[in-house]
Amino acid sequence: MDVQFDLKGFDQLKRQLRRMDSRTSTKFAKMATRKASKILLDDMKQRVPKRTGNLRRSLGLVNVRRSTPGAWLKVGARSGKRLKYDGWYAHLVEFPTRAHSIKRKSGANIDHPGTKRQPFMRPAVDAKGKKVINHIGRELGALIEKFY
């Protein structure tokens, strides 16, 4: 999912971050991004369909490691066998699935009717995306002012 926003004053903000050492600017970017992303996360949690509540509890923020400096953060369903709430199936809720047959180990076929789409991530991004981006800018600005 690719989302683009137009942020005024971003070039000036980027110049100020480049004047700092890489470690400090990355730390500030991570702090601002994490704080602002909670707005989006809260909206996703309100929109997610609740059957058992597992998917809602799996929603969270995960730092993403990249070789380039900056703040890379994933907002959405966390998945993995070690997690208490595994949201591996979030894409199956967000997007529809077609009717299909499932072959069991016993050899019997089961017909699955498919599922309708119940989007919760994209509507949250559409509703709160600009607010999150602007919040990141304000947070970064405040952190830079404290630094100087």
C-alpha positions as CSV (number, residue, x, y, z in Angstrom):
1,M,0.0,0.0,0.0
2,D,1.6,3.2,-1.2
3,V,0.4,6.5,0.3
4,Q,1.8,9.9,-0.7
5,F,1.3,13.3,1.1
6,D,2.5,16.8,0.5
7,L,4.1,18.3,3.6
8,K,5.0,22.0,3.6
9,G,8.3,22.9,5.2
10,F,9.7,19.4,4.9
11,D,12.8,20.5,3.0
12,Q,13.7,22.9,5.8
13,L,13.1,20.2,8.4
14,K,15.3,17.8,6.4
15,R,18.1,20.3,6.2
16,Q,18.1,20.8,10.0
17,L,18.1,17.0,10.5
18,R,21.1,16.7,8.2
19,R,23.1,19.3,10.3
20,M,22.8,17.0,13.3
21,D,24.8,13.8,13.7
22,S,23.2,10.7,12.3
23,R,22.6,9.1,15.6
24,T,20.7,12.1,17.1
25,S,18.6,12.7,14.0
26,T,17.6,9.0,13.7
27,K,16.7,9.0,17.4
28,F,14.5,12.2,17.0
29,A,12.9,10.7,13.8
30,K,12.0,7.5,15.6
31,M,10.6,9.3,18.6
32,A,8.4,11.5,16.5
33,T,7.3,8.7,14.1
34,R,6.4,6.4,17.0
35,K,4.4,9.0,18.8
36,A,2.5,10.2,15.7
37,S,1.8,6.6,14.5
38,K,-0.2,5.9,17.6
39,I,-2.9,8.1,16.1
40,L,-3.2,5.7,13.1
41,L,-3.0,2.6,15.3
42,D,-5.8,3.8,17.5
43,D,-8.0,4.4,14.5
44,M,-7.2,1.0,13.1
45,K,-8.2,-0.6,16.4
46,Q,-11.5,1.1,16.3
47,R,-12.2,0.0,12.7
48,V,-11.1,-3.6,12.9
49,P,-14.0,-6.1,12.9
50,K,-14.3,-7.9,16.2
51,R,-15.1,-11.6,16.2
52,T,-12.7,-13.0,18.8
53,G,-10.6,-9.8,19.4
54,N,-7.4,-11.6,18.4
55,L,-6.8,-9.4,15.3
56,R,-7.4,-6.2,17.3
57,R,-4.9,-7.2,20.0
58,S,-2.4,-8.1,17.3
59,L,-2.3,-4.6,15.9
60,G,0.7,-2.6,17.0
61,L,3.9,-0.8,16.0
62,V,7.1,-2.6,14.9
63,N,10.5,-1.0,14.2
64,V,11.8,-2.0,10.8
65,R,15.6,-2.2,10.4
66,R,17.0,-0.6,7.3
67,S,20.5,0.1,6.2
68,T,19.7,3.8,5.6
69,P,19.4,6.1,8.6
70,G,15.9,7.2,9.5
71,A,12.7,6.0,11.2
72,W,11.1,3.0,9.6
73,L,8.0,1.8,11.4
74,K,5.4,-0.7,10.5
75,V,1.9,0.0,11.7
76,G,-0.5,-2.9,11.5
77,A,-1.0,-6.6,12.5
78,R,2.0,-8.2,14.1
79,S,2.5,-11.8,13.2
80,G,4.7,-14.7,14.4
81,K,4.3,-18.0,16.1
82,R,5.9,-16.6,19.3
83,L,3.4,-13.8,19.7
84,K,0.4,-14.3,22.1
85,Y,-1.9,-12.6,19.5
86,D,-0.9,-13.6,16.0
87,G,-2.5,-11.5,13.3
88,W,-1.1,-13.4,10.3
89,Y,-4.6,-13.4,8.6
90,A,-5.1,-9.6,8.6
91,H,-4.8,-9.5,4.8
92,L,-7.7,-12.0,4.6
93,V,-9.9,-9.6,6.5
94,E,-8.8,-6.5,4.7
95,F,-9.3,-8.0,1.2
96,P,-11.9,-10.5,0.0
97,T,-11.2,-14.2,-0.6
98,R,-12.9,-16.3,-3.4
99,A,-14.8,-19.5,-2.8
100,H,-12.5,-22.4,-2.9
101,S,-12.1,-26.1,-1.9
102,I,-9.9,-27.2,1.0
103,K,-8.5,-30.7,0.9
104,R,-8.2,-32.3,4.3
105,K,-5.6,-34.8,5.4
106,S,-8.3,-37.4,5.5
107,G,-8.9,-36.9,1.8
108,A,-12.3,-35.1,2.2
109,N,-12.9,-31.8,0.4
110,I,-14.6,-29.0,2.2
111,D,-16.0,-26.1,0.2
112,H,-15.2,-22.7,1.6
113,P,-17.7,-20.0,0.5
114,G,-15.0,-17.2,0.6
115,T,-15.2,-14.0,2.6
116,K,-16.3,-10.5,2.0
117,R,-13.9,-7.6,2.4
118,Q,-13.9,-5.8,5.7
119,P,-11.2,-3.1,5.3
120,F,-9.9,-1.4,8.4
121,M,-6.3,-0.5,7.5
122,R,-6.8,1.5,4.3
123,P,-9.8,3.5,5.7
124,A,-7.7,4.4,8.8
125,V,-4.8,5.6,6.6
126,D,-7.2,7.6,4.4
127,A,-8.8,9.2,7.5
128,K,-5.8,9.9,9.6
129,G,-2.8,9.9,7.3
130,K,-2.5,13.6,6.8
131,K,-2.9,14.2,10.6
132,V,-0.1,11.7,11.3
133,I,2.3,13.3,8.8
134,N,1.6,16.7,10.2
135,H,2.0,15.4,13.8
136,I,5.4,14.0,12.8
137,G,6.5,17.4,11.5
138,R,5.4,19.2,14.6
139,E,7.1,16.6,16.9
140,L,10.3,16.8,14.9
141,G,10.2,20.6,15.0
142,A,9.7,20.6,18.7
143,L,12.6,18.1,19.3
144,I,14.9,20.1,17.0
145,E,14.1,23.4,18.9
146,K,15.0,21.7,22.2
147,F,18.3,20.4,20.6
148,Y,19.4,23.9,19.4
